[in-house]
């Protein structure tokens, strides 16, 4: 059973949501309406030995723990406002270093830390809960419609290439390492997309191959994605090939890009491109049926992204 199998099972055990809950479990964030304002809420955890190794400084771990939550808010079309941060560390010095990274991220993304909890643990673990404010109706994973185009912000595969560099202690572009350790959530693009009524969105945390399937599952549709159209930077392509990886496969499955995937009509994506200072690249379309990935017009099988219950504990 993967992470989403666990979530589906847990969802079945929950009672009916109270009237304040607009969108419960199942999206990048839950949506609640309180005091006349709609809010999004999410939480993410980073665990040493599973999400990162010794090559990640505690400051980078703290920063990334906030950034990945901000990305969830961005995927809903929200503006991040508040976080609670809890964690376990082997010693107080590691806790302080991690919280320094948290403070840097909060300043960068305009988020206020309300508090949290710390305790002793064998290895560094950080959990962040976030609240974001919704100026527009939320973008959900369930809104994709046949005929919509699928588009991504920015570039894909850079974070995965950075991870390969870190794992192998290679000398390579610092840009790619930074892409992995300190992601750049697309808040302003998410806000613009919600304002333009993009039909569906998700942040690309587990890899395009997995995340686009989640949009399709929630929307009851299929998709056709052309791997030849994925936006891959030259340094990502060069490093991938030098380390024995196919760049398109890495970009589709590597995960942790924290770019946004949109499903919307062509005219909406054109308007979004005009408003955004981040590139928007069409990579496929929403169809009826299942999910198909193409390379040179030929189907590519067995593409999947990150599984939170795989790998070492």
N, C-alpha and C positions, 0 to 999 in steps of 0.2 A: 504493500500500500504506500503510495507517495503522499506528499504533503496535502494535495487537494483531495485525496481520498479521505484523509483524516479530517479535513475541514468539512467535507460533505457529511461524514458520520456525526461529527459534533453538531452540525447545524440541525440535524434531525432531532436531536435531544433538547433543543432550545424551545421554550414556550413561545407563543405568538408574541410579536414585538408590541410594545406600548405605542400609543399614537404619535409620540414624538419621533419615533424611528422611521425615517423615510426610506433608507436602504440599509438592511442588516448585513450580516456576514456574506461575503461573496465577491466584493469589489476590492479595488485598491484601498479604499477606506469605507467605513460605515458613515452614513449621513443621518444626523439628528437635527431637529428644529427646536431651539430653545430661546425663549424670550423674543420671538419674532425674527430670529436670525438662524440661518442654516449653517451647520458646522460639520466638518468631516473629522473623523477620528481613526487613528491607526496606531500600530505598534510593530516594531521590528527588533530582532535580536541578532547580535554578532557574537560568535563563540570561538575562542581560540582552539586551533586544531581542526576546525571544520570550515569556518569562513575565512580564516587567516592563520598565518604561521609567524615565526619569530621575525620574518622580514618586515612585518608591519609594526611600526612604532606605536606605542599606546596613544600618542597624540593623533595619529592617522586613524586609529580605530574609533576614537571618540568622535572625530570629525565625520567619518563615513557613517557612523551610526545615526547621526542627525540627518545627514544628506539623503540617505535612502528613505527616511520617513518623509522628508520634504518632497522627494520625488513622488511618493504615493499621493500626497496632497495635490501636487501639480497635475497628476493624471486625472483627478476629479474636477479640475478647473478651479481649485481653491488657492487661497493665499495662506501660507503657514503662519501661525501666531504664537503658539505655546508648546513647550515640551516638558515632559517629566523624564528624568534619566536615572536609571538604577543599574547597578552592576556589582560584580564580584571580582576582586583582584587579589593576588598573592601578598601584596604589601601596600602600605599607604602611599608610597612614592609612585607606584604604578597608577593608583587611583587618581592622584593629583595630575599626573601627566595625561591620562585619558580625559579628565575633565577639562584640561586646558584645550584639547582638541574640540571637545563639545562646545566650549565657549567661543572658539574661533568660528565654528560652523554657525552658531546662533547669531553671531555678529554678521557673518557673511549673508545669511538668508533672512535676517530681520525677525528672528524668533526669540521669544523670551523664555528662559528656563524657570519653571515654577518651583522645582525641587526634585526629589527622588529619594533614593536609598542606596547605601553602599554596605558591603559586607566582605569578609574574607572568603576567598575561594582559591582552589588549586591553580586555576588558569583564568585569564582575563575574559570576562563575559559582560557585555553591555546591552541593555534593553532600553529603547527609547519609545515613549508614547507621545503622540503629537495631536494637536488640535489645529484645524485650519478653518478659515472663514470662507463661505461661498457667496460671491457677489452675483453669481448667475446659477440657474439650475445645474446640478452636477452632471458631468459626463459619466455614464455608466458603461460597463462592459456589454450590457445587454441591448444596446441600441443599433448595432450594425444591421444594414439592410442589403439584400442582393442589389447589385449595381453600384454600391459604394466603392470607392477606391481605397486602398490601404496605403498609408504613407507613414514614414518615420522622420523624426527630427535628427539633425546632426549626422553622426557617423556610427557605424556598427563595427564591433570587433576590436576596438582600441583597448578596452578594459581587459579583454581576454588575452590580447597580445602582451599587455603590461603584466598580467599575472604570469604568463609564460616566462617573461624576463625575470621576474622576482623569484620564481621557483627554481630557475636554472642559474641564477646569479650572473646573468649575462650583461655585458656592456651594450647598452642600447639607448634609444632616445628617452630622455627623462619624461617627455610629454606622455608617453604611453604608460609609464609607471604611475605618473600622477593621475591619469585617467582611471586607473584601477583603485588607487588609494584615496583619492579625493574627487569623487564624481561631481558633476555639475547638473543638478536637477533643473528641468526646464519649466520654471514657474511662470514666467511671463508668456511663454508660448501656450502653456496650458490655460492661462486666464483668457488669452485671445481666442483660443479654440472654443472654450465654453461660451464666450460672448458671440461667436459666429455660429453657434449651435451645431458643432461637430457631433455626429451621431453616436460615436462610441470611442473610448480611449482606454489605454492601459500603459503603465510604465514598463519598460523592457528590463526587468530585473533578472529573470530566469532564462532569457534568450528568446529571440524572435520566434523560433520554431515552436516553443512551448507556449509563449504568451499569446500569439495570434490564435492558437487553438482555444485558449480560454475565452477570448472574445467570441469566437465562433460558437463555442458550447453555450455560453450565456445568452447569445443572440439567436440560437437555433438556426445558424446558417453555416456555409462552408466558405472556403477561400482558395484562391490560386495565387501563389507567391513565386515570383521569378528571382532566383538567387543571383542572376546576372545583373540585376538592377540594384543590389544592396550597395549603399554608400560606404565604401571602404577607402580609408586614406592610404596614400602611397607607403608611409612608414609602417602602417599596420600590415599591409600586404607583404612588404619586404621582410619584416621580422617573422611573420607567420610562415612564409615559404622557407626562410633560412633555418627555422626550427622544425621543419617537416610537417607543417600543417597547411591544409587547403584554406586559403583566406575566406572564401565564400562559406564554407562549412563552419569555420570558426566564428564568423560574423553572425551566422544564423543560430548557433547553439551555445556560444561562449557565455553569454549572460553578463550581468552587471554593467551594462552600458548606461542604464538609467536615462535613456532617451524615451520619447513618447511615440506610441503607435496610435494612429488615428484611422477611423473608418468614417468617410464622409463623401458627399458628391464632389465632383471635380471642381465646380465653381466655388465651393466652400474652401477647398484646399488652395485654390488659386488666391482667394482673398486672404487666407492665413499666411501664405507665402509673402504677400505684399506687406503684411503687417509685421512680419517676424524678421529679426536679424539672424535667425538660425535657419539653415537650409532645410527644406521640406522635400523629401524624395518619395515618389510613388514607387512602391515595390510589388503591388499586386492589386487584387480586387476581391470583393465579397461576392460569392456565388451561392447557389443552392447546392446542397450535397456535402461532401467531406472536404478535408484540407489537402491540398495538393501543392507540392513544391517542385519547381521546374528548374532545370539547368540546360541551356541550349535546347529548349522545348521538350526535353526528356524528363520524366518524373524522377525525383530523388526520394528514396525510401529511408525510413528509420532515422529521421532527423528529430532530435529531442534536446531540450535544454537541461538546466540545473534541476536536480532533485534534492530537496532539503533533507531527505532521510537516507541519502546515499553517502558513501565515503566514510571516513573515520568518525567515530563518536567524539 
